Amino acid sequence: MRIHAILNRRAGTIIGAGTETFEHKLGKVFGDAGHSINIEVVEPDAIGEAVKRAAAQGYDALIVGGGDGSVNAAATVLVDTPTALGILPLGTMNRMARDLNLSMEVDQALQQLATAEPKLIDVAEVNGKLFLCNSFIGLPPMITEKRQELRGGTLAERLRGYAAMPVAIARGARRIALLIDDRDSPRLHRALTVVVSNNLYSESPSLLPKRRALDEGHLGLYISKHRTVTQTLWLLVKASLGRWSGDPDFEGQAVEKVTITSSGKRLRVANDGELLWLTSPLEYRIRPKALTVLAPKAEPA
């Protein structure tokens, strides 16, 4: 395959190894697998434009090395095109890479990508904004905003900020009134957190929630009607043990479309970890098999 790799210059792995050393490693792995590869290292805010330029040149695949934000920027460009998106997990959470069963160890992930195969997966969107994993309303965007406020501070400032964050969030968290219309019957909810996922989550025990498939053509709609942050955190503990379905204050279902309306003009939303302010109502929909990705070959049983 003809491959173009776009790497986030600020990724910790690249900084630690050195740009030239990392480029040499990547070139050797893909060259040994019989691929032709070009490598481009850019600043985080230039990834979207770099993907646009590369996509116009007809490569078979574009590999993006970075976190979930970088992957989302690339997917937004490559959706509904024949070019495959390869994900080299160099971020913090790496949600999409985990759901594709890519290793979080960089050398192993490179080997997986060098022998990976194209696969069509679903994407989801809200008010025209694409997301690959999930879209949060309520408590998680509040946490994301607090984290963003601490970026750029000194180490001491960040440590103090993170130490104070649980108390600040517990005091500031409020249930919000939402009209949720899943095309069945509109329902008014007071929710601390609402999650819309691109395909349903598995109920198997897992430290981080993982989707059961990436191409079933459904959104997952999950509503936490708990009254306190502590109750919501306890739900996350039960989810990690695979025991979330019995919670009376939690609702989950599969939908193809959903509209969420609030009394305010805008809602704070976190798409794949990126904070957005979107105009109400929020119109969610699934786009089945709209993105081609490089998926590692399944290991023999």
C-alpha positions as CSV (number, residue, x, y, z in Angstrom):
1,M,0.0,0.0,0.0
2,R,0.9,3.6,-0.5
3,I,0.8,5.1,3.0
4,H,1.2,8.6,4.4
5,A,1.8,9.0,8.1
6,I,1.0,12.2,10.0
7,L,2.5,12.3,13.5
8,N,1.7,14.7,16.4
9,R,4.9,16.5,17.2
10,R,3.8,17.0,20.8
11,A,3.1,13.3,21.5
12,G,5.1,12.1,24.5
13,T,6.4,9.0,22.7
14,I,7.9,11.1,19.8
15,I,9.4,13.6,22.2
16,G,11.0,10.8,24.2
17,A,12.4,8.9,21.3
18,G,13.4,11.9,19.2
19,T,11.7,12.7,15.9
20,E,14.3,11.3,13.6
21,T,14.6,8.1,15.6
22,F,10.9,7.6,15.6
23,E,10.5,8.3,11.9
24,H,13.3,5.8,11.1
25,K,11.6,3.1,13.2
26,L,8.2,3.7,11.5
27,G,9.7,3.7,8.1
28,K,11.6,0.4,8.7
29,V,8.5,-1.5,10.1
30,F,6.3,-0.5,7.1
31,G,9.1,-0.9,4.6
32,D,9.8,-4.4,5.8
33,A,6.1,-5.2,5.4
34,G,6.3,-4.2,1.7
35,H,4.6,-0.8,2.0
36,S,5.7,2.6,0.5
37,I,5.4,5.2,3.3
38,N,5.9,9.0,3.6
39,I,6.1,10.5,7.1
40,E,5.1,14.0,8.2
41,V,5.5,15.4,11.7
42,V,3.2,18.4,12.5
43,E,1.9,20.5,15.3
44,P,-1.4,19.3,16.9
45,D,-3.5,22.0,15.4
46,A,-2.1,21.3,11.9
47,I,-3.2,17.7,11.7
48,G,-6.6,18.4,10.1
49,E,-5.0,20.4,7.3
50,A,-2.2,17.9,6.8
51,V,-4.8,15.1,6.4
52,K,-6.7,17.2,3.8
53,R,-3.6,17.7,1.8
54,A,-2.6,14.0,2.0
55,A,-6.2,12.8,1.3
56,A,-6.1,14.7,-2.0
57,Q,-3.1,12.7,-3.2
58,G,-4.8,9.3,-3.4
59,Y,-2.9,7.4,-0.8
60,D,-4.3,3.9,0.1
61,A,-4.1,4.8,3.8
62,L,-3.3,7.6,6.2
63,I,-1.8,6.8,9.6
64,V,-2.3,9.3,12.3
65,G,-0.1,9.2,15.4
66,G,-1.7,11.1,18.3
67,G,-4.6,11.0,20.7
68,D,-8.4,10.9,20.3
69,G,-8.6,14.5,19.1
70,S,-6.1,13.9,16.3
71,V,-7.9,10.8,15.3
72,N,-11.3,12.6,15.2
73,A,-9.8,15.4,13.0
74,A,-8.5,12.8,10.5
75,A,-11.8,10.8,10.5
76,T,-13.7,14.0,9.8
77,V,-11.7,14.4,6.5
78,L,-11.7,10.7,5.5
79,V,-15.3,9.8,6.2
80,D,-17.1,8.6,3.0
81,T,-13.7,8.3,1.1
82,P,-11.9,5.1,0.0
83,T,-8.7,6.1,2.0
84,A,-8.3,4.0,5.1
85,L,-7.5,5.6,8.5
86,G,-4.7,3.9,10.5
87,I,-4.5,4.8,14.2
88,L,-1.1,4.9,16.0
89,P,-2.1,5.4,19.7
90,L,0.1,8.1,21.1
91,G,-2.5,9.9,23.3
92,T,-3.8,9.5,26.8
93,M,-7.0,7.5,26.5
94,N,-6.8,6.2,22.9
95,R,-10.4,5.1,23.0
96,M,-10.7,4.3,19.3
97,A,-7.4,2.4,19.2
98,R,-8.6,0.2,22.2
99,D,-11.9,-0.6,20.5
100,L,-9.9,-1.7,17.4
101,N,-7.8,-4.0,19.7
102,L,-4.6,-2.1,18.9
103,S,-1.8,-2.5,21.4
104,M,-1.0,0.5,23.6
105,E,2.6,-0.5,23.3
106,V,3.9,1.6,20.4
107,D,6.3,-1.0,18.8
108,Q,3.6,-3.7,18.9
109,A,1.0,-1.3,17.5
110,L,3.3,-0.5,14.6
111,Q,3.6,-4.2,13.8
112,Q,-0.1,-4.6,13.9
113,L,-0.7,-1.6,11.6
114,A,1.9,-2.9,9.1
115,T,-0.1,-6.1,8.6
116,A,-3.6,-4.7,9.2
117,E,-6.5,-5.0,6.8
118,P,-9.1,-2.3,5.7
119,K,-12.4,-2.6,7.6
120,L,-15.6,-0.5,7.3
121,I,-17.0,0.9,10.5
122,D,-19.8,3.2,11.6
123,V,-19.4,6.8,12.6
124,A,-21.9,9.0,14.5
125,E,-22.5,12.7,14.5
126,V,-24.4,15.4,16.5
127,N,-25.4,18.6,14.7
128,G,-23.0,17.7,12.0
129,K,-20.0,17.1,14.4
130,L,-18.5,13.7,13.9
131,F,-17.5,11.4,16.8
132,L,-16.1,7.9,16.7
133,C,-16.6,6.7,20.2
134,N,-19.0,8.7,22.4
135,S,-20.7,12.0,23.1
136,F,-21.3,13.1,26.7
137,I,-23.6,15.6,28.2
138,G,-23.6,16.7,31.9
139,L,-20.9,15.6,34.3
140,P,-18.1,14.4,31.9
141,P,-17.9,17.7,29.9
142,M,-17.7,19.5,33.3
143,I,-14.7,17.3,34.1
144,T,-13.2,18.0,30.7
145,E,-13.6,21.7,31.1
146,K,-11.9,21.6,34.5
147,R,-8.9,19.7,33.0
148,Q,-8.6,22.2,30.2
149,E,-8.5,25.1,32.7
150,L,-5.4,23.4,34.3
151,R,-3.5,23.0,31.0
152,G,-0.4,25.2,30.7
153,G,-0.1,25.8,34.4
154,T,3.0,25.0,36.5
155,L,3.3,21.5,38.0
156,A,2.4,22.8,41.4
157,E,-0.7,24.6,40.0
158,R,-1.9,21.5,38.2
159,L,-1.4,19.3,41.3
160,R,-3.4,21.7,43.4
161,G,-6.1,21.9,40.8
162,Y,-6.5,18.2,40.4
163,A,-6.6,17.8,44.2
164,A,-9.4,20.3,44.5
165,M,-11.3,19.1,41.4
166,P,-13.4,16.3,43.0
167,V,-14.9,18.8,45.6
168,A,-15.5,21.5,43.0
169,I,-17.3,19.0,40.7
170,A,-19.4,17.6,43.5
171,R,-20.5,21.1,44.5
172,G,-21.1,22.3,40.9
173,A,-22.8,19.2,39.4
174,R,-26.5,19.6,38.8
175,R,-29.1,17.4,37.1
176,I,-30.3,19.0,33.9
177,A,-33.8,18.8,32.4
178,L,-33.7,17.2,29.0
179,L,-36.4,16.3,26.5
180,I,-35.2,13.1,24.9
181,D,-36.9,11.9,21.7
182,D,-35.7,8.6,20.3
183,R,-38.5,8.5,17.7
184,D,-40.5,6.2,20.0
185,S,-42.0,8.6,22.6
186,P,-40.5,11.9,23.8
187,R,-39.6,11.7,27.5
188,L,-38.6,14.4,30.0
189,H,-35.6,13.4,32.1
190,R,-33.6,15.0,34.9
191,A,-30.2,13.6,34.3
192,L,-26.7,14.0,35.7
193,T,-25.1,12.4,32.7
194,V,-26.3,11.4,29.2
195,V,-24.0,9.3,26.9
196,V,-24.6,8.7,23.2
197,S,-22.2,6.1,21.9
198,N,-21.3,5.0,18.4
199,N,-22.6,1.4,18.7
200,L,-23.5,-0.2,22.0
201,Y,-21.2,-0.9,24.9
202,S,-20.4,-4.4,26.0
203,E,-21.5,-5.5,29.4
204,S,-18.4,-7.6,30.0
205,P,-16.2,-6.6,32.9
206,S,-13.6,-4.0,31.7
207,L,-11.7,-1.2,33.4
208,L,-12.6,1.1,30.5
209,P,-16.0,0.7,28.8
210,K,-15.6,-1.0,25.5
211,R,-18.0,-1.3,22.6
212,R,-19.1,-4.8,21.6
213,A,-18.9,-4.0,17.8
214,L,-18.1,-1.1,15.6
215,D,-20.4,-1.8,12.7
216,E,-23.9,-2.8,14.0
217,G,-25.5,0.4,12.8
218,H,-26.9,1.6,16.2
219,L,-26.4,4.4,18.6
220,G,-26.3,3.6,22.3
221,L,-28.3,5.9,24.5
222,Y,-27.4,5.8,28.2
223,I,-29.0,8.0,30.8
224,S,-27.9,8.4,34.4
225,K,-30.7,9.7,36.6
226,H,-28.7,9.6,39.8
227,R,-28.9,12.6,42.1
228,T,-25.2,12.8,43.2
229,V,-21.7,12.5,41.8
230,T,-21.0,9.7,44.2
231,Q,-23.9,7.6,42.9
232,T,-22.7,8.1,39.3
233,L,-19.1,7.1,40.2
234,W,-20.5,4.0,41.9
235,L,-22.3,3.2,38.6
236,L,-18.9,3.4,36.8
237,V,-17.5,0.9,39.3
238,K,-20.4,-1.5,38.6
239,A,-19.9,-1.0,34.9
240,S,-16.3,-2.0,35.2
241,L,-17.5,-5.2,36.8
242,G,-20.2,-5.8,34.1
243,R,-23.0,-5.2,36.6
244,W,-24.6,-2.0,35.4
245,S,-27.8,-3.2,33.9
246,G,-29.6,-3.7,37.2
247,D,-29.3,-0.1,38.4
248,P,-32.9,1.4,38.6
249,D,-31.6,5.0,38.0
250,F,-29.8,4.0,34.8
251,E,-31.3,3.5,31.4
252,G,-29.7,2.1,28.2
253,Q,-31.0,1.3,24.8
254,A,-30.2,1.0,21.1
255,V,-31.5,3.8,18.8
256,E,-30.8,4.9,15.2
257,K,-31.6,8.6,15.9
258,V,-32.2,10.7,19.0
259,T,-33.0,14.4,19.6
260,I,-32.0,15.9,22.9
261,T,-33.5,19.3,23.8
262,S,-32.7,21.5,26.8
263,S,-34.3,24.7,28.1
264,G,-31.0,26.6,27.4
265,K,-29.9,27.7,24.0
266,R,-26.6,25.7,24.2
267,L,-25.4,22.5,25.7
268,R,-21.9,21.7,26.8
269,V,-20.9,18.4,25.0
270,A,-17.7,16.3,25.0
271,N,-17.2,14.4,21.7
272,D,-14.4,11.8,22.0
273,G,-13.0,13.9,24.9
274,E,-13.1,17.2,23.0
275,L,-15.2,20.0,24.6
276,L,-17.8,21.7,22.4
277,W,-20.8,24.1,22.9
278,L,-23.6,23.1,20.6
279,T,-27.0,24.7,20.0
280,S,-30.0,22.9,21.3
281,P,-31.6,20.7,20.1
282,L,-28.9,18.1,19.6
283,E,-29.6,15.9,16.7
284,Y,-27.8,12.6,16.9
285,R,-27.6,10.0,14.1
286,I,-25.6,7.0,13.0
287,R,-23.8,6.7,9.6
288,P,-23.3,3.0,9.0
289,K,-20.0,1.8,7.5
290,A,-19.0,5.3,6.5
291,L,-15.3,5.1,7.5
292,T,-12.6,2.7,6.4
293,V,-10.0,1.9,9.1
294,L,-6.9,-0.3,9.3
295,A,-7.9,-3.1,11.7
296,P,-5.3,-5.6,13.1
297,K,-5.7,-9.2,12.0
298,A,-7.6,-11.3,14.5
299,E,-5.2,-13.6,16.5
300,P,-5.9,-17.3,16.1
301,A,-8.0,-18.8,18.9
